[in-house]
Structure formats: C-alpha cells, structure tokens
Amino acid sequence: MSLDLSAINSYSNYSTDTASDSTNKLEETLKSDLSTATEEELMDVCKDFEAYFVEQMFKAMQKMVPESKDNVSASTRQLQDYYKEQMTQSFAEQATEGGGLGIAQMLYEQMKHNYNME
C-alpha cells in the first residue's frame, strides 16, 4: 500500500501563505486609521494582535525543543510542519480567549484613550 503525498507541497505553500497573510493583514489593520473604528472593532484589532503575539511566543518556544532525529521524508516533514503551524495558531487563539494574557485589554484601554473614545 502506498500513500500519495503529492499534495503536501500545496499544504506547505498554504501554511506559508497563511502565515504571511495573517501578518500582512495585521500590519495593514494597525497602520490604518483606527480613530473612526467602533469600540468593538478596536477590541477585535487588539485581540488579533494579542493572538499574533502569543503565536510568535509559542513559535519561539518550539524552536527550543530539539528536533526529532527520525528519518522521515521531506514530504512527511512538510506535512508535520503544516499541522504544527495550524496547531500553534489554534493554541494562540485559544490562549487569548476570555481574558487571555490581558495584552488586548491593555492595548484597548490605551487606544481608547489615544483616540479620545472615553
């Protein structure tokens, strides 16, 4: 029985594109004029930033874990990387649910003050 892994390259490209897209989207949002945003939109931006920050923190922590010395093919490694990326994003989003780390709330309060929304 053989397993066709030809689609793995598309998964790998998707993972890289998704990471770039989320970073670019966040950068564009933060560069935009948020002075006309509603309080809900402002809080969403702050939560997105906190999730991105936590995701980057998780990725830095993952780099400290030694790589497995298993002999796996490049395509299998790409598939593992894809799922690890998805898992990391999911964990970051879950970590920021509710109160999260409090970064989003602090940013929100500061941005409300800066935009005279109080």
N, C-alpha and C positions, 0 to 999 in steps of 0.2 A: 504494500500500500504506500503510495507516495502522496505527499502533501504539496499542493501547488501554492507557492509563496510569491507568485509573480506580482500580486497586488500590493506587496509590502512597500515597494518604493513609493506608491501613491499615498500610503499611510504615513510614511516618513515625511514626504513633502507636505502632506496635510498638517502634520504636527508642527513642522517648522513654520508653515504659513499661518497657522492658528496663533502661534506664539507671537509672530511678527504683527499679525492683525490686531491682537489684543493690546500689544504695546503701542502700536500706532494709533489705535482708537483712543486709548487713554491719554496719550500725548496730545492729540487733537482736541479732546474734550478739555483738558487742563489749560490749553493755550487759548481756548475760545473765551468769549466774553460771558462770564457767568453772572454778571451783575443783573441780568434780566431773567435769570433762572428762578423757578419756584423753589420753595424750601424743600420740596420732595425731590426735585431734580438735583439740587445741590447735595442732598444727603446721598442720593444714588451715586453721584460722582465720588463722594468721599468714601463710600463703601467699596466702589470699584478700585479706588486707589489702595485702600487697606487690603483688599483681596490680592491685588498685584504685589504689594509689599510682602505679604505673608508668603505668597507663591515664590518670590525671589529668595526669601529667607529659607524656605523648605529646600529649594534647589541648591543653595549654598551648603546646607546641612547634608544633603545627599552626596555632594562631592567629597565629603569627609569619610564616607563609608567605602571601604575597599571594594573594588570591582571583583566580581566572581572570576575565578580562573577556569571556569568551564569552557571547553572547546565548543563554541556554538558558531553557526554560520553567520555571515554578515546580515543576511535577511532576517534571521531569528533575532539578532541583536537589535535591528531596526524596529522590529515588532515590539520587543521588550521596551525599547526607548519610547515608542509611541504610547504604549499603555502606561508607562511610568509618568510621562508628561500629562496624560489625561487624569491619572490618579492624583498627581500633585496639584493640578488645577482644582479638582474636586475637593481635596482636603483643604486647600486655601479658602475656597468659597464656604465650606462648612465651618472652618475656624473663625470666619468673620460673621457668621450668623448670630443673631441676638446682639449681645453687646460686643462680641469679638474681643479684640485687644484694647478697644477704646480709641484707637487711632482715628477712625472715621468720625466718631463723636467730637473729638477734639478739633479735627480739621473743620468739621461742620460749624462748630461754635465760632472758631476763628474767622472762617469765611463769611458767616452771617454778620459778624462784627465789621469785617473789612468792607462788605458791600452794604452796610447800614440797613440790614434787614431786620434788625431787632425791634 
